[in-house]
Amino acid sequence: MPGYQVKTETITLGGTDWHIRCLLDDQQYTDTRQTAAAIGLPAAGWSHFGQVWPSSRVLALAMLTQPLAGLRVLEIGAGLALASLVMHRRGADVTVSDWHPLTEDFLRHNLALNGLGPMPYQAGNWESVAATDNQALGLFDLIVGSDLLYERQQPAQLAAFIHRHAAVGAQIVIVDPDRGNRAAFGRDMGLLGFVLTMQAAERQLEDGTAYKGRFLRFER
């Protein structure tokens, strides 16, 4: 693969193996076409999309039992979209969203690796506040994501993005590894009419790795 190296990782969730192509490590970077630079994606964060982070495993495991029937679902900041793959296999109507220019390519590859058919993808930029940007996404009944609150400005940006794409009565499920921006996100969501229920996640992943984090569930 030109410009970066990959590997295939096998992840077991609920007794099922998932084969995921990911970046070989978190030091990868290439942007020969300047697509990342054009959207303001810094070199230091370029590789984040290409790892299966602990919080994404926690979210994917939760999506094995999350009620999905009749819901239009969006995974935001999806990265390698493990949770979306799980929901897609369950027959859910799922759209994957991320701003990284390689997310869609990795998604197509991982769908094929796991014997799954096509799944909708739409680029999503939280920083944009223009009414016409991200318009193709539409509205969703369930919005999910994991480990999204890296930077100080992101709680307000993410809350506004969710507000624009949440249908009436929508549920929001965010897995957060106890990052410092969680409180600000809860406050910003509250200002937009969302009510938060917080629950500690399991303290151990299925592979035995320790995990510290919480489910942030919002309803409006």
Steps between C-alpha positions, in 0.01 A plus 500: 500500500677824389583749771399295802506144634206289612424180685189285551390465861249241624268624776257276684170651611226289654665184370526626140829579328531825305785552257605863483760658276667778698819702491809310612559755778398850605807665343376478141454810285456577133314777322641511148176641358466756782150375578564495875661843498205640305260414782736608778594150618838533678785257438505408871141375483507345155544141621230508769231374264699186419517337844244287684489698824370346826192724506403386150505140624276596792254673266500211254428250776209716621359511147461121502196546724389860435142513363531594131179391327347777292768754592719705271846488663810719464849426635694827531878528507485134406863434407510130412126478578505179702166584664344569160620164368333329797171684444514444124529125552191522723308652209488858628471806276844649580693789351871547578640851541854632552713784364813299421553464123589129526210386719280402208773289336569311822126454554455336160795269562376396846148435374647259244729338760196413709274391216269801527329699227534875440422752774435873453782742578486878526786731595411700809679814618398613849682832463266621228201702616361580156145374461580348160811307612446133592141544374515166319512321834144587596342398831552188712314316775818366663840669494801319646871568536808424710796700635407823324595776745872562449517877473353786704286629214352162413219474761317801355570394140386143558187607689401736217563229238285249691229763544485556122471129420287362787140420412218569745534253786850394394730306731870580524757248630860619547776293661755728667824379666466761776656782302504844660258650249209275598343750743502778241337270247223409745441868568489593131262213424278611789478850356364343180228312688664160546475316832806300608509161667854388587608142569841347568621262231633154579843523656645229276487438126429156359871445439575571867628856447408741779264779400391818676214692344130578490192480283344841444140450393289797396134536411304804394 
